[in-house]
Amino acid sequence: MDDTELYREQILRHAGPVITGRFVAFGPSYTREIKVGQPIVLAVFVAATIARLIGALVRLKGVHRQLKDLKKGPEFLVTPVRLKDDLGQLYEIEMHGHLAASHLHRGDLVQVRTKSQDDPRLPVRLMTLLNLTTMQPLTPRIPTVWSHIGPALLIQAALGLTAAIVLIAIWIS
């Protein structure tokens, strides 16, 4: 065992729903993909394809994205955040999404509300952060399935669904 192992600080990964401590540092960021429900993506894709086919008949251009691209979920930024409480214990928390680094300075007193993640091996996830030094509440923002699909494709899907319902109603009557 070398000297670095002897003096390494122990990091507590899982903690309660609220942690109060001093901000130590952000860790190196990386990306993680959000899982997308296949039925949702397939329904939007089929409805948008109907609108695209009708648009092709009328010579309108539409948003064209491949099903493969939609099935791959959006990526979001994951940044480890380290806090130290009054007893000197170090906590590691995962922050998903973006938060301006200028809102936090080393030594700021913060209170974070956390939530357990589905994978018990991962640290708790930061939901909201209150910088008690500046009294500024902060909430990181991550992309959602709906922002991944995009408003243009959702509008096209709505038009395609409407057209399909009208065609089915005409065919039935």
GROMACS elastic network, one bead per residue, 0.5 to 0.9 nm:
[ bonds ]
;  ai    aj funct       b0    kb
    1     4     6  0.82588   500
    1     5     6  0.64640   500
    1     6     6  0.76365   500
    2     5     6  0.56933   500
    2     6     6  0.69476   500
    3     6     6  0.51281   500
    3     7     6  0.65632   500
    3     8     6  0.86851   500
    4     7     6  0.54898   500
    4     8     6  0.59868   500
    5     8     6  0.53556   500
    5     9     6  0.89223   500
    6     9     6  0.88333   500
    9    89     6  0.84352   500
    9    90     6  0.74743   500
   10    89     6  0.75784   500
   10    90     6  0.67894   500
   10    91     6  0.87852   500
   11    82     6  0.86986   500
   11    89     6  0.72507   500
   11    91     6  0.55227   500
   11    92     6  0.64672   500
   12    15     6  0.71840   500
   12    89     6  0.72764   500
   12    90     6  0.59695   500
   12    92     6  0.63495   500
   12   123     6  0.87620   500
   13    90     6  0.85858   500
   13    91     6  0.58020   500
   13    92     6  0.52169   500
   13    93     6  0.68247   500
   13   121     6  0.89198   500
   13   122     6  0.78178   500
   13   123     6  0.50412   500
   13   124     6  0.70190   500
   14    91     6  0.78269   500
   14    92     6  0.79369   500
   14    93     6  0.81065   500
   14   116     6  0.80286   500
   14   120     6  0.88628   500
   14   122     6  0.84068   500
   14   123     6  0.57714   500
   14   124     6  0.58930   500
   15    18     6  0.79108   500
   15    19     6  0.72948   500
   15    91     6  0.76812   500
   15    93     6  0.88715   500
   15   114     6  0.82985   500
   15   116     6  0.89142   500
   15   123     6  0.85623   500
   15   124     6  0.71933   500
   16    19     6  0.65815   500
   16   113     6  0.85639   500
   16   114     6  0.73588   500
   16   115     6  0.84078   500
   16   124     6  0.87505   500
   17   112     6  0.80707   500
   17   113     6  0.55394   500
   17   115     6  0.61587   500
   17   116     6  0.82266   500
   17   124     6  0.86289   500
   18   111     6  0.68528   500
   18   112     6  0.55822   500
   18   114     6  0.60903   500
   18   115     6  0.89682   500
   19    83     6  0.85611   500
   19    85     6  0.81162   500
   19    91     6  0.86678   500
   19   110     6  0.82147   500
   19   111     6  0.56478   500
   19   112     6  0.53182   500
   19   113     6  0.66472   500
   19   114     6  0.77223   500
   20    83     6  0.81308   500
   20    84     6  0.83399   500
   20    85     6  0.64236   500
   20    86     6  0.85903   500
   20   109     6  0.73819   500
   20   110     6  0.57586   500
   20   112     6  0.64251   500
   20   113     6  0.89906   500
   21    24     6  0.89698   500
   21    83     6  0.56620   500
   21    84     6  0.51750   500
   21    86     6  0.65805   500
   21    90     6  0.89621   500
   21    91     6  0.88338   500
   21   107     6  0.88522   500
   21   108     6  0.82890   500
   21   109     6  0.56942   500
   21   110     6  0.56017   500
   21   111     6  0.65008   500
   21   112     6  0.85503   500
   22    82     6  0.85957   500
   22    83     6  0.53749   500
   22    84     6  0.51465   500
   22    85     6  0.61356   500
   22    86     6  0.79786   500
   22   106     6  0.75664   500
   22   107     6  0.51456   500
   22   108     6  0.53922   500
   22   110     6  0.59055   500
   22   111     6  0.85536   500
   23    26     6  0.85817   500
   23    81     6  0.79062   500
   23    82     6  0.63914   500
   23    84     6  0.66402   500
   23    85     6  0.89945   500
   23   104     6  0.73858   500
   23   105     6  0.70148   500
   23   106     6  0.54360   500
   23   107     6  0.52253   500
   23   108     6  0.53762   500
   23   109     6  0.63761   500
   23   110     6  0.65180   500
   24    81     6  0.77162   500
   24    82     6  0.53380   500
   24    83     6  0.52202   500
   24    84     6  0.65426   500
   24    90     6  0.86650   500
   24   105     6  0.81705   500
   24   106     6  0.52667   500
   24   107     6  0.62203   500
   24   108     6  0.82150   500
   25    80     6  0.85105   500
   25    81     6  0.61036   500
   25    82     6  0.54597   500
   25    83     6  0.74218   500
   25   104     6  0.89020   500
   25   105     6  0.81675   500
   25   106     6  0.63674   500
   25   107     6  0.89265   500
   26    29     6  0.81337   500
   26    79     6  0.66142   500
   26    80     6  0.58197   500
   26    82     6  0.63697   500
   26   101     6  0.85244   500
   27    79     6  0.60084   500
   27    81     6  0.60028   500
   27    82     6  0.74828   500
   28    78     6  0.86853   500
   28    79     6  0.63047   500
   28    80     6  0.69079   500
   29    77     6  0.65853   500
   29    78     6  0.55339   500
   29    80     6  0.69581   500
   30    76     6  0.83991   500
   30    77     6  0.58112   500
   30    78     6  0.53848   500
   30    79     6  0.66807   500
   31    75     6  0.59926   500
   31    76     6  0.54154   500
   31    78     6  0.56403   500
   31    79     6  0.86155   500
   32    74     6  0.84282   500
   32    75     6  0.53351   500
   32    76     6  0.55734   500
   32    77     6  0.65613   500
   32    78     6  0.67156   500
   32    96     6  0.89652   500
   33    72     6  0.79098   500
   33    73     6  0.57721   500
   33    74     6  0.56689   500
   33    76     6  0.63229   500
   33    77     6  0.89683   500
   34    72     6  0.82779   500
   34    73     6  0.50652   500
   34    74     6  0.56120   500
   34    75     6  0.60348   500
   34    76     6  0.73127   500
   34   143     6  0.85269   500
   34   144     6  0.80078   500
   34   145     6  0.79185   500
   35    71     6  0.85063   500
   35    72     6  0.76454   500
   35    73     6  0.54947   500
   35    74     6  0.80103   500
   35   145     6  0.84816   500
   36    39     6  0.89000   500
   36    40     6  0.78805   500
   36    41     6  0.73698   500
   36    70     6  0.83337   500
   36    71     6  0.64258   500
   36    72     6  0.71561   500
   36    73     6  0.53549   500
   36    74     6  0.83049   500
   36   145     6  0.64910   500
   37    40     6  0.56125   500
   37    41     6  0.65596   500
   37    42     6  0.87773   500
   37    71     6  0.80581   500
   37   145     6  0.86075   500
   38    41     6  0.51924   500
   38    42     6  0.59468   500
   38    43     6  0.84965   500
   38    71     6  0.67386   500
   39    42     6  0.51064   500
   39    43     6  0.60213   500
   39    44     6  0.85919   500
   40    43     6  0.52791   500
   40    44     6  0.62770   500
   40    45     6  0.85181   500
   41    44     6  0.52804   500
   41    45     6  0.59678   500
   41    46     6  0.85720   500
   41    67     6  0.77920   500
   41    70     6  0.65270   500
   41    71     6  0.65504   500
   41   145     6  0.89038   500
   41   149     6  0.80399   500
   42    45     6  0.50155   500
   42    46     6  0.60402   500
   42    47     6  0.85189   500
   42    67     6  0.76052   500
   42    70     6  0.87440   500
   42    71     6  0.83893   500
   43    46     6  0.52974   500
   43    47     6  0.61719   500
   43    48     6  0.85070   500
   43   157     6  0.83836   500
   44    47     6  0.52404   500
   44    48     6  0.59948   500
   44    49     6  0.84694   500
   44   149     6  0.84812   500
   44   153     6  0.77805   500
   44   154     6  0.69140   500
   44   156     6  0.87465   500
   44   157     6  0.55293   500
   44   158     6  0.82745   500
   44   161     6  0.88725   500
   45    48     6  0.51252   500
   45    49     6  0.60244   500
   45    50     6  0.86989   500
   45    65     6  0.84723   500
   45    66     6  0.83952   500
   45    67     6  0.66808   500
   45    70     6  0.82286   500
   45   153     6  0.82324   500
   45   157     6  0.70471   500
   46    49     6  0.50203   500
   46    50     6  0.63379   500
   46    51     6  0.88121   500
   46   157     6  0.75562   500
   46   160     6  0.81632   500
   46   161     6  0.86195   500
   47    50     6  0.52100   500
   47    51     6  0.65286   500
   47    52     6  0.87204   500
   47   154     6  0.89426   500
   47   156     6  0.74930   500
   47   158     6  0.69093   500
   47   159     6  0.76760   500
   47   161     6  0.51470   500
   47   162     6  0.86913   500
   47   163     6  0.89394   500
   47   164     6  0.79628   500
   48    51     6  0.50841   500
   48    52     6  0.60844   500
   48    53     6  0.86300   500
   48    62     6  0.88132   500
   48    63     6  0.83973   500
   48    64     6  0.85100   500
   48   153     6  0.65194   500
   48   154     6  0.75131   500
   48   155     6  0.81589   500
   48   156     6  0.50451   500
   48   158     6  0.73838   500
   48   159     6  0.75081   500
   48   160     6  0.54457   500
   48   161     6  0.77378   500
   49    53     6  0.60696   500
   49    54     6  0.85456   500
   49    64     6  0.83610   500
   49   156     6  0.82786   500
   49   157     6  0.74959   500
   49   160     6  0.70956   500
   50    53     6  0.51503   500
   50    54     6  0.62532   500
   50    55     6  0.84535   500
   50   156     6  0.87311   500
   50   157     6  0.77848   500
   50   159     6  0.84061   500
   50   161     6  0.74643   500
   50   163     6  0.77000   500
   50   164     6  0.72480   500
   51    54     6  0.51158   500
   51    55     6  0.59219   500
   51    56     6  0.84828   500
   51    62     6  0.81024   500
   51   156     6  0.59973   500
   51   157     6  0.66483   500
   51   158     6  0.83145   500
   51   159     6  0.59445   500
   51   161     6  0.76878   500
   51   162     6  0.88805   500
   51   163     6  0.72352   500
   51   164     6  0.85974   500
   52    56     6  0.60155   500
   52    57     6  0.86576   500
   52    60     6  0.80368   500
   52    61     6  0.76354   500
   52    62     6  0.59488   500
   52    63     6  0.78694   500
   52    64     6  0.78622   500
   52   156     6  0.75685   500
   52   157     6  0.89243   500
   52   160     6  0.75951   500
   53    57     6  0.64312   500
   53    58     6  0.88120   500
   53   160     6  0.88203   500
   54    57     6  0.51325   500
   54    58     6  0.64775   500
   54    59     6  0.84419   500
   54    60     6  0.83685   500
   54   160     6  0.80201   500
   54   163     6  0.83714   500
   55    58     6  0.50201   500
   55    59     6  0.56209   500
   55    61     6  0.65913   500
   55    62     6  0.71124   500
   56    60     6  0.57962   500
   56    61     6  0.71682   500
   56    62     6  0.85470   500
   57    60     6  0.77672   500
   61    64     6  0.87592   500
   62   152     6  0.84850   500
   62   153     6  0.83770   500
   62   156     6  0.73722   500
   63   152     6  0.66368   500
   63   153     6  0.60886   500
   63   156     6  0.74833   500
   64   153     6  0.79985   500
   65    68     6  0.84058   500
   65    69     6  0.67562   500
   65    70     6  0.72831   500
   65   153     6  0.83041   500
   66    69     6  0.52898   500
   66    70     6  0.65801   500
   66    71     6  0.88319   500
   67    70     6  0.50583   500
   67    71     6  0.60700   500
   67    72     6  0.86689   500
   68    71     6  0.52448   500
   68    72     6  0.64978   500
   69    72     6  0.54153   500
   69    73     6  0.79732   500
   70    73     6  0.66269   500
   70    74     6  0.86183   500
   70   148     6  0.77046   500
   70   149     6  0.66873   500
   72    75     6  0.89205   500
   73   144     6  0.89423   500
   73   145     6  0.72044   500
   73   148     6  0.71888   500
   74   143     6  0.67519   500
   74   144     6  0.74282   500
   74   145     6  0.71771   500
   74   147     6  0.85606   500
   74   148     6  0.57272   500
   74   149     6  0.89181   500
   75   142     6  0.87486   500
   75   143     6  0.75774   500
   76    96     6  0.66968   500
   76    97     6  0.56830   500
   76    98     6  0.84292   500
   76   142     6  0.60147   500
   76   143     6  0.65097   500
   77    95     6  0.80858   500
   77    96     6  0.57151   500
   77    98     6  0.67224   500
   77   142     6  0.76812   500
   78    94     6  0.65060   500
   78    95     6  0.56824   500
   78    97     6  0.62738   500
   78    98     6  0.84588   500
   79    93     6  0.84268   500
   79    94     6  0.57822   500
   79    95     6  0.51088   500
   79    96     6  0.65010   500
   79    97     6  0.78913   500
   79    98     6  0.86944   500
   80    92     6  0.64536   500
   80    93     6  0.56932   500
   80    95     6  0.60529   500
   80    96     6  0.87758   500
   80   123     6  0.86846   500
   81    91     6  0.80768   500
   81    92     6  0.56529   500
   81    93     6  0.51285   500
   81    94     6  0.60059   500
   81    95     6  0.66352   500
   81   126     6  0.86403   500
   82    90     6  0.67137   500
   82    91     6  0.55228   500
   82    93     6  0.63758   500
   82    94     6  0.88121   500
   83    89     6  0.82071   500
   83    90     6  0.56984   500
   83    91     6  0.51147   500
   83    92     6  0.65882   500
   83    93     6  0.80173   500
   83   110     6  0.83654   500
   84    87     6  0.78554   500
   84    88     6  0.56589   500
   84    89     6  0.54271   500
   84    91     6  0.61578   500
   84   107     6  0.89929   500
   85    88     6  0.53543   500
   85    89     6  0.55569   500
   85    90     6  0.67734   500
   85    91     6  0.79635   500
   86    89     6  0.74777   500
   92   123     6  0.65559   500
   92   124     6  0.79400   500
   93   114     6  0.80318   500
   93   122     6  0.88693   500
   93   123     6  0.54556   500
   93   124     6  0.54006   500
   93   125     6  0.58442   500
   93   126     6  0.62457   500
   94   122     6  0.81210   500
   94   123     6  0.60365   500
   94   124     6  0.61483   500
   94   126     6  0.58716   500
   95    98     6  0.81618   500
   95    99     6  0.86191   500
   95   124     6  0.87950   500
   95   125     6  0.58998   500
   95   126     6  0.50505   500
   95   127     6  0.76545   500
   95   140     6  0.72021   500
   96    99     6  0.89398   500
   96   125     6  0.72727   500
   96   126     6  0.72802   500
   96   127     6  0.84379   500
   96   140     6  0.65910   500
   96   141     6  0.72999   500
   96   142     6  0.63357   500
   97   140     6  0.52947   500
   97   143     6  0.76005   500
   98   101     6  0.89344   500
   98   139     6  0.87154   500
   98   140     6  0.52458   500
   98   141     6  0.56501   500
   98   142     6  0.69140   500
   99   102     6  0.86081   500
   99   103     6  0.78072   500
   99   138     6  0.76404   500
   99   139     6  0.73280   500
   99   140     6  0.51787   500
   99   141     6  0.73952   500
  100   103     6  0.58303   500
  100   104     6  0.79745   500
  100   140     6  0.88039   500
  101   104     6  0.57635   500
  101   105     6  0.78526   500
  102   105     6  0.70554   500
  103   131     6  0.81545   500
  103   134     6  0.88034   500
  103   136     6  0.82071   500
  103   138     6  0.82636   500
  104   107     6  0.86343   500
  104   108     6  0.66719   500
  104   110     6  0.89053   500
  104   131     6  0.74313   500
  105   108     6  0.56571   500
  106   109     6  0.89867   500
  107   110     6  0.89296   500
  108   131     6  0.68912   500
  108   132     6  0.73461   500
  108   133     6  0.56702   500
  108   134     6  0.82908   500
  109   130     6  0.86928   500
  109   131     6  0.61992   500
  109   132     6  0.53193   500
  109   133     6  0.54735   500
  109   134     6  0.87681   500
  110   129     6  0.68007   500
  110   130     6  0.56043   500
  110   132     6  0.51540   500
  110   133     6  0.71542   500
  110   135     6  0.89540   500
  111   128     6  0.84625   500
  111   129     6  0.58308   500
  111   130     6  0.51756   500
  111   131     6  0.65528   500
  111   132     6  0.68826   500
  112   126     6  0.65718   500
  112   127     6  0.73155   500
  112   128     6  0.57628   500
  112   130     6  0.62598   500
  112   131     6  0.85554   500
  113   125     6  0.85098   500
  113   126     6  0.61648   500
  113   127     6  0.55736   500
  113   128     6  0.53350   500
  113   129     6  0.64389   500
  113   130     6  0.85791   500
  114   124     6  0.60128   500
  114   125     6  0.53138   500
  114   127     6  0.52718   500
  114   128     6  0.72528   500
  114   129     6  0.88814   500
  115   124     6  0.55657   500
  115   125     6  0.51975   500
  115   126     6  0.66774   500
  115   127     6  0.67035   500
  116   119     6  0.83156   500
  116   120     6  0.76072   500
  116   122     6  0.83972   500
  116   123     6  0.74689   500
  116   125     6  0.61670   500
  117   120     6  0.64361   500
  117   121     6  0.86215   500
  117   122     6  0.66932   500
  117   123     6  0.73669   500
  117   124     6  0.59926   500
  117   125     6  0.64758   500
  118   121     6  0.88388   500
  118   122     6  0.82403   500
  119   122     6  0.57323   500
  119   123     6  0.87390   500
  120   123     6  0.75617   500
  120   124     6  0.86419   500
  122   125     6  0.84843   500
  126   129     6  0.72601   500
  126   139     6  0.85686   500
  126   140     6  0.82468   500
  127   139     6  0.66534   500
  127   140     6  0.73945   500
  128   137     6  0.73496   500
  128   138     6  0.59504   500
  128   140     6  0.72254   500
  129   136     6  0.83998   500
  129   137     6  0.58773   500
  129   138     6  0.50607   500
  129   139     6  0.62812   500
  129   140     6  0.85708   500
  130   133     6  0.87522   500
  130   134     6  0.85928   500
  130   135     6  0.65104   500
  130   136     6  0.58067   500
  130   138     6  0.60187   500
  130   139     6  0.86799   500
  131   134     6  0.56276   500
  131   135     6  0.52507   500
  131   136     6  0.52013   500
  131   137     6  0.62122   500
  131   138     6  0.75602   500
  132   136     6  0.70287   500
  132   137     6  0.85391   500
  133   136     6  0.80227   500
  134   137     6  0.88532   500
  143   146     6  0.81202   500
  143   147     6  0.60262   500
  143   148     6  0.68133   500
  144   147     6  0.51808   500
  144   148     6  0.61607   500
  144   149     6  0.86919   500
  145   149     6  0.62463   500
  145   150     6  0.85714   500
  146   149     6  0.51478   500
  146   150     6  0.60743   500
  146   151     6  0.77359   500
  146   154     6  0.82860   500
  147   151     6  0.72585   500
  148   151     6  0.89458   500
  149   152     6  0.82958   500
  149   153     6  0.64221   500
  149   154     6  0.70240   500
  150   153     6  0.56338   500
  150   154     6  0.63228   500
  150   155     6  0.88133   500
  151   155     6  0.60731   500
  151   156     6  0.85005   500
  152   155     6  0.52214   500
  152   156     6  0.62041   500
  152   157     6  0.85889   500
  153   157     6  0.59885   500
  153   158     6  0.85403   500
  154   158     6  0.61397   500
  154   159     6  0.86293   500
  155   158     6  0.50416   500
  155   159     6  0.62547   500
  155   160     6  0.85706   500
  156   159     6  0.51180   500
  156   160     6  0.61193   500
  156   161     6  0.85955   500
  157   161     6  0.60233   500
  157   162     6  0.84778   500
  158   161     6  0.51062   500
  158   162     6  0.61155   500
  158   163     6  0.85399   500
  159   162     6  0.50851   500
  159   163     6  0.60899   500
  159   164     6  0.85636   500
  160   163     6  0.50294   500
  160   164     6  0.60657   500
  160   165     6  0.85950   500
  161   164     6  0.50452   500
  161   165     6  0.61764   500
  161   166     6  0.86137   500
  162   165     6  0.51811   500
  162   166     6  0.62199   500
  162   167     6  0.86439   500
  163   166     6  0.51006   500
  163   167     6  0.61083   500
  163   168     6  0.85533   500
  164   167     6  0.51044   500
  164   168     6  0.60703   500
  164   169     6  0.85055   500
  165   168     6  0.51295   500
  165   169     6  0.60596   500
  165   170     6  0.85733   500
  166   169     6  0.50701   500
  166   170     6  0.61450   500
  166   171     6  0.85607   500
  167   170     6  0.50989   500
  167   171     6  0.60659   500
  167   172     6  0.85871   500
  168   172     6  0.60516   500
  168   173     6  0.86247   500
  169   172     6  0.52062   500
  169   173     6  0.62384   500
  170   173     6  0.54009   500
